[in-house]
Amino acid sequence: MREVAYALSCAKLRFGFLGRFLHTRFLAREDKKHREILRKIARGKWLLDGGCGWGEHSKGFDKKVKWVVALDITTFAMRGYGKCFPSAFRVKASLESLPFKPECIDNCVLQDCLEHVTSLREVLVQIKRVLKKGGVVVATVPNWYNRFLDFNPSTQESHHHYHTSIGWRKLFFKAGFASCSVRGIAFPIFNTDFLAKHLHLLGAGVLLAATKN
């Protein structure tokens, strides 16, 4: 999604009305996605913002929980996040090896990052380990057909995982999560609740909310 945002920002400058229209539609879908993520987050003490980047999509997390832990593998991301959210705890680490004790996190948000990790199963196992019982992980990921639409060489090198909505859901169940809801996000042109809930295979992305038993 971050790559799409950059491409549409360029289109906004180069293609006049059409570029501005597509950029506006993308921002509207991003805003709707963010509201859905916030709705899925349960109130609690600790939230892990995994693969957080510099916090461009993390607004409002601190309103749902008492403390936010921002985690990313780059120093640049940690500095940027600190400027946006000075009160957040910042941890430079990998999702594949979380430096936290078991069952200490109430919520985990993974926005557009699972497709980048090397060992997807290990990440999900690590997330389940640090979540408290009844804890929720909310993740946004690309849908299956993004593999064929993405012609950006840098993205092709960094994106390692593409699955259908059902495929992503199965991965969470295999990692031991008790339940996992799924809906589509970022539909081309249209973005209705009916499409999101019933035709999520057509969404450019997928939003999942899994609960630990």
C-alpha positions as CSV (number, residue, x, y, z in Angstrom):
1,M,0.0,0.0,0.0
2,R,2.9,2.4,0.7
3,E,4.2,1.8,-2.8
4,V,0.7,2.5,-4.2
5,A,0.5,5.8,-2.3
6,Y,3.8,6.9,-3.8
7,A,2.8,6.0,-7.3
8,L,-0.5,7.9,-7.0
9,S,1.2,10.9,-5.5
10,C,3.3,11.0,-8.7
11,A,0.2,10.5,-10.8
12,K,-1.5,13.4,-9.1
13,L,1.2,15.7,-10.3
14,R,1.6,14.3,-13.8
15,F,-2.0,13.4,-15.0
16,G,-4.1,16.3,-14.0
17,F,-7.7,15.6,-13.0
18,L,-7.5,11.8,-13.4
19,G,-4.4,11.7,-11.2
20,R,-6.0,13.9,-8.6
21,F,-9.2,11.8,-8.7
22,L,-7.3,8.5,-8.2
23,H,-5.2,10.0,-5.4
24,T,-8.4,11.3,-3.6
25,R,-10.0,7.9,-3.9
26,F,-6.9,6.2,-2.5
27,L,-6.8,8.5,0.5
28,A,-10.5,7.9,1.2
29,R,-9.9,4.1,1.1
30,E,-6.8,4.5,3.4
31,D,-8.9,6.5,5.8
32,K,-11.6,3.9,5.8
33,K,-9.0,1.1,6.3
34,H,-7.6,3.0,9.3
35,R,-11.0,3.4,10.9
36,E,-11.6,-0.3,10.5
37,I,-8.2,-1.1,12.1
38,L,-9.1,1.2,15.1
39,R,-12.5,-0.5,15.4
40,K,-10.8,-3.9,15.7
41,I,-8.4,-2.9,18.4
42,A,-9.7,-3.8,21.8
43,R,-9.1,-1.5,24.7
44,G,-6.2,-2.6,26.9
45,K,-2.8,-1.6,28.3
46,W,-0.2,-2.6,25.6
47,L,-0.3,-2.4,21.8
48,L,2.5,-3.6,19.6
49,D,2.7,-1.6,16.4
50,G,4.8,-4.2,14.4
51,G,6.7,-3.1,11.3
52,C,5.5,0.4,12.1
53,G,7.6,2.4,9.7
54,W,7.7,6.1,10.7
55,G,4.1,6.0,12.0
56,E,2.3,7.4,9.0
57,H,-0.6,5.0,9.6
58,S,-0.6,4.8,13.4
59,K,-2.7,7.8,14.4
60,G,-5.2,7.0,17.2
61,F,-3.6,3.8,18.6
62,D,-2.6,5.7,21.8
63,K,-6.3,6.5,22.3
64,K,-7.3,2.8,22.5
65,V,-4.5,1.6,24.8
66,K,-2.4,2.9,27.6
67,W,1.0,2.3,26.0
68,V,2.1,1.8,22.4
69,V,5.3,-0.2,21.5
70,A,6.6,0.7,18.1
71,L,8.8,-2.0,16.5
72,D,10.8,-1.8,13.3
73,I,14.2,-3.0,12.0
74,T,15.4,0.4,10.8
75,T,16.8,3.3,12.8
76,F,15.3,5.7,10.3
77,A,11.8,4.3,11.1
78,M,12.4,4.6,14.9
79,R,13.5,8.2,14.6
80,G,10.5,9.1,12.4
81,Y,8.0,7.4,14.8
82,G,9.5,9.2,17.7
83,K,8.8,12.5,16.1
84,C,5.2,11.6,15.4
85,F,4.5,9.9,18.7
86,P,7.1,10.9,21.4
87,S,5.3,9.0,24.2
88,A,5.6,5.6,22.4
89,F,8.2,3.0,23.4
90,R,10.4,2.3,20.4
91,V,12.1,-1.0,19.9
92,K,14.5,-1.7,17.0
93,A,14.0,-5.5,16.4
94,S,12.7,-8.1,13.9
95,L,9.2,-9.5,14.0
96,E,10.8,-12.9,13.7
97,S,12.5,-12.6,17.1
98,L,10.4,-10.4,19.4
99,P,12.3,-9.4,22.5
100,F,9.3,-9.6,24.8
101,K,8.2,-12.0,27.5
102,P,5.2,-14.3,26.8
103,E,1.6,-13.0,27.1
104,C,2.5,-9.3,27.7
105,I,0.7,-7.6,24.8
106,D,-3.0,-7.0,24.5
107,N,-3.2,-6.0,20.8
108,C,-0.9,-6.2,17.8
109,V,-1.2,-4.2,14.6
110,L,0.7,-5.4,11.5
111,Q,0.1,-2.9,8.6
112,D,1.4,-3.9,5.2
113,C,4.5,-5.7,6.6
114,L,3.8,-9.5,6.6
115,E,4.4,-9.7,2.9
116,H,8.0,-8.4,3.6
117,V,9.1,-10.9,6.2
118,T,11.2,-14.0,5.3
119,S,9.7,-16.5,7.7
120,L,6.0,-15.8,7.8
121,R,5.1,-18.7,10.0
122,E,7.8,-17.7,12.6
123,V,6.4,-14.2,12.8
124,L,2.9,-15.4,13.5
125,V,4.2,-17.9,16.1
126,Q,6.1,-15.0,17.8
127,I,3.0,-12.8,17.7
128,K,0.9,-15.5,19.3
129,R,3.6,-16.0,22.0
130,V,3.6,-12.4,23.2
131,L,-0.2,-11.9,23.0
132,K,-2.2,-12.3,26.1
133,K,-5.1,-14.8,26.1
134,G,-8.0,-13.2,24.2
135,G,-5.5,-10.8,22.6
136,V,-6.1,-9.6,19.0
137,V,-3.7,-9.2,16.1
138,V,-5.0,-6.9,13.2
139,A,-3.1,-7.3,10.0
140,T,-3.4,-5.7,6.5
141,V,-1.8,-7.6,3.6
142,P,-1.9,-7.6,-0.2
143,N,-4.3,-9.8,-2.0
144,W,-3.3,-12.6,-4.4
145,Y,-3.4,-10.7,-7.7
146,N,-1.0,-8.0,-6.6
147,R,1.8,-10.4,-7.6
148,F,0.8,-9.8,-11.3
149,L,0.0,-6.1,-11.1
150,D,3.2,-4.9,-9.4
151,F,5.9,-3.9,-11.9
152,N,8.1,-2.1,-9.4
153,P,11.4,-4.0,-9.2
154,S,12.1,-2.9,-5.6
155,T,8.7,-4.1,-4.5
156,Q,9.0,-7.4,-6.3
157,E,12.3,-8.0,-4.4
158,S,10.9,-7.1,-1.0
159,H,7.4,-8.8,-1.3
160,H,7.8,-12.5,-0.5
161,H,4.2,-13.6,0.2
162,Y,1.0,-13.4,-1.8
163,H,-2.1,-15.3,-0.8
164,T,-5.8,-15.1,-1.3
165,S,-7.9,-14.0,1.6
166,I,-8.6,-17.6,2.5
167,G,-5.0,-18.5,2.2
168,W,-4.0,-15.7,4.7
169,R,-6.7,-16.8,7.1
170,K,-5.4,-20.4,7.0
171,L,-1.9,-19.2,7.9
172,F,-3.2,-17.7,11.1
173,F,-5.1,-20.8,12.0
174,K,-2.0,-22.9,11.4
175,A,-0.1,-20.6,13.8
176,G,-2.6,-21.5,16.5
177,F,-5.0,-18.6,16.5
178,A,-8.6,-19.5,17.7
179,S,-10.5,-17.3,15.3
180,C,-9.8,-15.0,12.3
181,S,-12.2,-12.7,10.5
182,V,-11.4,-11.4,7.1
183,R,-12.6,-8.5,4.8
184,G,-11.4,-6.9,1.7
185,I,-9.9,-3.4,1.6
186,A,-8.8,-0.9,-1.1
187,F,-11.2,-1.9,-3.9
188,P,-10.5,-0.3,-7.3
189,I,-12.9,2.7,-7.6
190,F,-15.6,1.1,-5.5
191,N,-15.3,0.4,-1.7
192,T,-18.6,-0.7,-0.2
193,D,-19.2,-2.7,2.9
194,F,-20.9,-5.4,0.8
195,L,-17.8,-5.9,-1.3
196,A,-15.6,-5.8,1.7
197,K,-17.5,-8.4,3.6
198,H,-18.7,-10.7,0.8
199,L,-16.3,-10.3,-2.2
200,H,-13.0,-9.8,-0.4
201,L,-11.2,-11.9,-3.0
202,L,-11.4,-8.8,-5.3
203,G,-10.0,-6.3,-2.8
204,A,-6.5,-5.0,-3.5
205,G,-5.7,-5.8,0.1
206,V,-7.1,-7.9,2.9
207,L,-7.7,-7.0,6.6
208,L,-7.5,-9.8,9.1
209,A,-8.3,-9.8,12.8
210,A,-7.2,-13.0,14.7
211,T,-7.8,-13.8,18.3
212,K,-5.6,-15.9,20.6
213,N,-7.5,-18.5,22.7
